């Protein structure tokens, strides 16, 4: 793997691991963080988050990653899955 790609994959995995931990803590899930499917919907039939969970998640993402989603019109699309959250964080940080 190319060094750039290797760095990208490692960075993405580290962020995904942290997002999974935040999801577990926010939702008080009784599963290991790596058991959370990064493509599973967070709302509805996926993890079953509700609006209170969503607010707590957005607050945590702001505290940990500096990601401002409050008041964002498209916030619901940015927190659709763990992977969409990682995409948003990586885009926000400007690293990749």
C-alpha positions as CSV (number, residue, x, y, z in Angstrom):
1,X,0.0,0.0,0.0
2,X,1.3,3.5,-0.8
3,X,2.3,5.6,2.2
4,X,-0.4,8.2,1.5
5,X,-3.1,5.5,1.3
6,X,-1.7,3.8,4.3
7,X,-1.8,7.0,6.3
8,X,-5.4,7.7,5.1
9,X,-6.6,4.2,6.0
10,X,-5.0,4.4,9.5
11,X,-6.4,7.9,10.1
12,X,-9.9,6.8,9.0
13,X,-9.8,3.7,11.2
14,X,-8.7,5.7,14.2
15,X,-11.6,8.1,13.7
16,X,-14.0,5.3,13.1
17,X,-12.9,3.6,16.3
18,X,-13.5,6.8,18.3
19,X,-16.9,7.4,16.6
20,X,-17.9,3.8,17.5
21,X,-16.9,4.4,21.1
22,X,-18.9,7.7,21.2
23,X,-21.9,5.9,19.8
24,X,-21.6,3.1,22.3
25,X,-21.3,5.6,25.2
26,X,-24.1,7.9,23.9
27,X,-26.5,5.1,23.4
28,X,-25.3,3.1,26.4
29,X,-25.0,0.0,24.1
30,X,-24.0,-3.2,25.7
31,X,-21.7,-4.2,22.7
32,X,-18.1,-3.8,21.9
33,X,-17.5,-0.7,19.8
34,X,-16.0,-2.8,16.9
35,X,-19.3,-4.7,16.8
36,X,-21.1,-1.5,15.5
37,X,-21.5,-1.8,11.7
38,X,-20.1,1.4,10.2
39,X,-22.8,1.3,7.5
40,X,-25.7,0.5,9.8
41,X,-28.3,3.3,10.0
42,X,-28.1,5.1,13.3
43,X,-31.9,5.9,13.3
44,X,-34.9,3.7,12.8
45,X,-34.2,0.0,12.2
46,X,-30.5,0.4,12.6
47,X,-29.2,1.3,16.1
48,X,-32.6,2.9,16.9
49,X,-31.4,6.3,17.9
50,X,-34.0,8.9,18.8
51,X,-33.8,12.7,18.7
52,X,-32.4,12.9,22.3
53,X,-29.6,10.5,21.3
54,X,-29.0,12.6,18.2
55,X,-28.5,15.8,20.3
56,X,-26.1,14.0,22.6
57,X,-24.2,12.6,19.7
58,X,-23.9,16.0,18.0
59,X,-22.6,17.5,21.3
60,X,-20.1,14.7,21.7
61,X,-18.9,15.1,18.1
62,X,-18.4,18.8,18.7
63,X,-16.5,18.3,21.9
64,X,-14.2,15.5,20.6
65,X,-13.7,16.6,16.9
66,X,-14.8,20.2,16.9
67,X,-17.5,19.3,14.4
68,X,-20.3,21.9,14.3
69,X,-23.6,20.3,13.3
70,X,-26.1,22.1,15.5
71,X,-28.4,24.2,13.3
72,X,-27.0,22.6,10.1
73,X,-29.8,22.0,7.7
74,X,-28.3,18.8,6.4
75,X,-27.1,17.5,9.8
76,X,-29.3,14.4,9.5
77,X,-27.5,13.3,6.4
78,X,-24.1,13.8,8.1
79,X,-25.0,11.5,11.0
80,X,-26.8,8.8,9.0
81,X,-24.2,6.1,9.7
82,X,-20.8,5.9,11.5
83,X,-19.1,6.1,8.1
84,X,-20.9,9.3,7.1
85,X,-19.8,10.8,10.4
86,X,-16.2,9.8,9.7
87,X,-16.5,11.3,6.2
88,X,-17.7,14.5,7.7
89,X,-14.9,14.6,10.3
90,X,-12.2,13.9,7.7
91,X,-13.7,16.6,5.4
92,X,-13.9,19.0,8.3
93,X,-10.4,18.5,9.4
94,X,-9.1,19.1,5.9
95,X,-6.6,16.3,6.2
96,X,-8.0,14.3,3.2
